[in-house]
Amino acid sequence: MSALLSLSVVINAFLLGMAIFNAITIIRPRGLSSYDFSFSILVPCRDEAENVSELVVTLSALDHPRIEVIFIDDNSTDGTGELLREAITNWPHMKVISAAPLPGGWMGKPWALSQGLSQATHDYIVTVDADVRLEPDALSAMDSVLQRTGSDFLSPYPSQSAVTMSERLVQPLLQWTWMTTVPLRLAMRSSRPSLAVANGQFLIVKKGALIAVGGFAAIQSSVLDDIDLARALIRGGFRGGVCDGSKIASTRMYSSFSEIRAGYGKSMSTGFGGIFGSLVVAAVMAISGFLPFIYSFFGSTMATAALLLVVTSRVVSSISSRSLIIDSLLHPISTIVFIYLLIYSNFFHSKITWKGRSI
């Protein structure tokens, strides 16, 4: 057992070191605004009636003068399209299009985005999920960041709102996993697709680069559409990655554990390479997060050190993402929930539906 605890210390020291490196070096908007580029915002909407009003209000408040907003009603059954058309009446730079029925071989989101891309006219394509709320200066700030970095694509990671206990246990892990495992600033310059990190909640990509790699058809059957698009772009010779978007965007992805289970269940097994990869990840999570917690109760100094290291890595990630620091103390419990979601994703993936569609 001492060997496993020693391994836990090594793993958690690495995680903390990477978290600190990324917290220091990650690209952040500097409060500067510019208007040199133009943006086509694509918002795929399927059964988003409850989001329509606030979504349109926040997008209408964007202060960048060179934007268009294209809402794609993806065969909604709750009146989303009608609500959108009514809500944008006073905004000539916004329009609603209706996606054709989903063809075989396509996932819903890439299909909807492909419909929007066909009508986009500006320099950069911005994909925004319907549950994301942008601050008024979001695009003017990112305009400045794009100029400063020369990136072909950037994924500003939104602040993740977590309200219920299940959200607070799971949602912070989303950022923590890549904050502690991938050197983000170095990955942005790398030609290795394996280092690709992106978040489709809010993604900005040069239109010419997107078209050069085949548009959204390049990821037509992808469950991890954001990561796979980033990989396609990198393989095409383009560069970019994740930056801090916590001050310019926010979202609440899920509001219940059933939504969390379905949301993560549809993608985790794929993201970690199936059963074998999931087993490796589950083992690492158990050794680094749960084992030290158990053995710290038996007075193990090594276990206590390992636990402090991993919790501190969570604290660093929380500060960087502007999430609740106190939730870092829940990491051992979060580890158990994470492993459960991995198991669920691998063994019940075929039974999961999302927005009324099979995955």
Residue pairs with C-beta under 8 A, 6 or more apart in sequence:
1 295
2 302
4 287
4 291
5 291
5 292
5 295
5 300
5 302
5 303
5 306
6 302
7 287
8 287
8 288
8 291
8 292
8 302
8 303
8 306
9 302
9 305
9 306
9 309
11 284
11 287
11 288
11 306
12 288
12 292
12 306
12 309
12 310
12 313
13 309
14 180
15 180
15 181
15 288
15 309
15 310
15 313
16 180
16 309
16 310
16 312
16 313
16 316
18 179
18 180
18 181
18 182
18 183
18 313
19 176
19 179
19 180
19 313
19 316
19 317
19 320
20 316
21 183
22 179
22 180
22 182
22 183
22 184
22 185
22 320
23 179
23 316
23 317
23 319
23 320
25 184
25 185
26 184
26 185
26 242
26 243
26 244
26 320
27 145
27 149
27 154
27 185
27 188
27 243
27 244
28 243
28 244
28 247
29 141
29 142
29 144
29 145
29 156
29 243
29 244
29 245
29 247
29 248
30 141
30 144
30 145
31 141
32 141
32 144
33 63
33 137
33 140
33 141
33 143
33 144
34 140
34 143
34 144
34 147
35 64
35 65
35 66
35 140
35 143
36 143
36 147
37 66
37 122
37 123
37 124
37 143
37 146
37 147
38 66
38 67
38 122
38 123
38 124
39 64
39 66
39 67
39 68
39 122
39 123
39 124
39 125
39 126
39 139
39 143
39 204
40 67
40 68
40 70
40 116
40 120
40 121
40 122
40 124
40 125
40 126
40 207
41 59
41 67
41 68
41 69
41 70
41 126
41 128
41 139
42 70
42 72
42 113
42 116
42 117
42 120
42 125
42 126
42 127
42 128
43 55
43 59
43 69
43 70
43 71
43 72
43 116
43 127
43 128
43 129
43 130
44 72
44 74
44 108
44 109
44 112
44 113
44 116
44 127
44 129
44 130
45 51
45 52
45 71
45 72
45 73
45 74
45 76
45 80
45 81
45 84
45 112
45 130
46 73
46 74
46 75
46 76
46 80
46 108
46 112
46 355
46 356
47 76
47 77
47 78
47 80
47 355
47 356
48 55
48 76
48 78
48 80
48 130
48 131
49 76
49 78
49 79
49 80
49 83
51 130
51 131
52 80
52 83
52 84
52 87
52 130
53 83
53 87
54 133
55 130
55 133
56 84
56 87
56 88
56 91
56 94
58 133
58 134
59 69
59 94
59 128
59 134
60 91
60 94
61 136
62 134
62 136
62 138
62 139
62 140
63 136
63 137
63 139
63 140
64 139
64 140
64 143
66 122
67 93
67 122
67 139
68 93
68 94
68 95
68 120
68 121
68 122
69 88
69 91
69 93
69 94
69 95
70 94
70 95
70 96
70 97
70 116
70 119
70 120
71 84
71 88
71 94
71 95
71 96
71 97
72 96
72 97
72 98
72 99
72 112
72 113
72 115
72 116
73 80
73 81
73 84
73 96
73 97
73 98
73 99
74 99
74 102
74 108
74 111
74 112
75 98
75 99
75 101
75 102
77 356
81 96
81 98
84 96
85 96
88 94
88 95
88 96
95 119
97 115
97 116
97 119
99 111
99 112
99 115
100 115
102 108
102 111
102 357
103 111
105 220
105 221
106 220
106 221
107 220
107 221
107 222
107 223
107 225
108 354
108 355
108 357
109 200
109 225
110 216
110 217
110 219
110 220
110 221
110 222
110 225
111 216
111 220
113 127
113 216
114 215
114 216
114 217
114 220
117 125
117 210
117 215
117 216
120 207
122 207
123 206
123 207
124 146
124 204
124 205
124 206
124 207
125 204
125 205
125 206
125 207
125 210
126 139
126 202
126 203
126 204
127 200
127 202
127 203
127 205
128 134
128 201
128 202
129 200
129 201
129 202
129 251
131 201
131 251
131 252
131 253
132 158
132 201
132 202
132 249
132 250
132 251
133 249
133 250
133 251
134 202
134 248
134 249
135 247
135 248
135 249
137 248
138 156
138 245
138 248
138 249
141 248
142 154
142 156
142 204
142 248
145 151
145 154
145 243
146 154
146 204
149 188
151 188
151 239
151 240
151 241
152 205
152 206
152 209
152 233
152 238
152 239
152 240
153 198
153 203
153 204
153 205
153 206
153 209
153 230
153 233
153 238
153 239
153 240
153 241
154 203
154 204
154 240
154 241
154 242
154 243
155 197
155 198
155 199
155 200
155 202
155 203
155 204
155 226
155 230
155 240
155 241
155 242
155 243
155 245
156 202
156 204
156 242
156 243
156 244
156 245
156 248
156 249
157 175
157 199
157 202
157 242
157 243
157 244
157 245
157 246
157 321
158 199
158 201
158 202
158 245
158 246
158 249
158 250
158 251
159 245
159 246
159 247
159 249
159 250
159 251
159 321
159 322
159 323
160 171
160 172
160 174
160 175
160 250
160 251
160 252
160 253
160 321
160 323
161 167
161 250
161 251
161 252
162 168
162 170
162 171
162 172
162 252
162 323
162 324
162 327
163 252
163 255
164 255
164 256
164 257
166 256
166 257
166 260
166 337
167 252
167 254
167 255
167 260
168 324
168 327
168 330
169 327
169 330
169 333
169 334
169 337
170 260
170 264
170 334
170 337
170 338
170 341
171 253
171 254
171 323
172 314
172 317
172 318
172 321
172 323
172 324
172 327
172 328
172 334
173 334
173 338
175 317
175 320
175 321
175 323
176 313
176 314
176 317
178 184
178 197
178 242
179 313
179 316
179 317
179 320
179 321
180 313
180 317
182 195
182 197
183 195
184 197
184 241
184 242
186 195
187 195
187 196
187 197
187 241
188 239
188 240
188 241
189 239
190 234
191 234
191 237
192 234
193 230
193 231
193 234
193 235
195 234
196 227
196 230
196 231
196 233
196 234
196 241
197 227
197 230
197 241
197 242
198 226
198 227
198 229
198 230
198 240
198 241
198 242
199 226
199 242
200 225
200 226
200 229
201 226
201 249
201 251
201 253
202 245
202 249
203 226
203 229
205 229
205 233
205 240
206 238
209 233
209 236
209 238
210 216
210 233
212 236
212 238
213 232
213 233
213 235
213 236
213 238
214 232
216 225
216 229
218 228
218 229
218 232
219 225
219 228
219 229
219 232
222 228
222 229
223 266
223 267
223 270
223 359
224 267
224 270
224 271
227 271
230 240
230 241
233 240
244 320
244 321
246 320
246 321
246 322
247 322
253 263
254 260
254 263
260 341
261 341
261 344
262 352
262 353
262 354
263 354
264 341
264 345
265 341
265 344
265 345
265 348
265 349
265 352
266 345
266 349
266 352
266 354
266 359
267 345
268 278
268 341
268 342
268 345
268 346
269 275
269 278
269 342
269 345
269 346
269 349
272 278
272 280
272 281
272 342
274 346
275 346
278 342
278 343
278 345
278 346
281 342
282 339
282 342
282 343
285 335
285 338
285 339
286 335
286 339
288 306
288 310
288 335
289 310
289 331
289 332
289 334
289 335
290 332
290 335
290 336
291 303
291 306
292 303
292 304
292 306
292 307
292 310
292 332
293 303
293 307
293 332
294 303
295 302
295 303
296 303
296 304
296 307
307 332
310 331
311 328
311 329
311 331
312 328
314 327
314 328
314 331
315 325
315 328
317 323
317 328
318 324
318 325
318 327
318 328
319 325
349 359
350 359
352 358
352 359
353 359
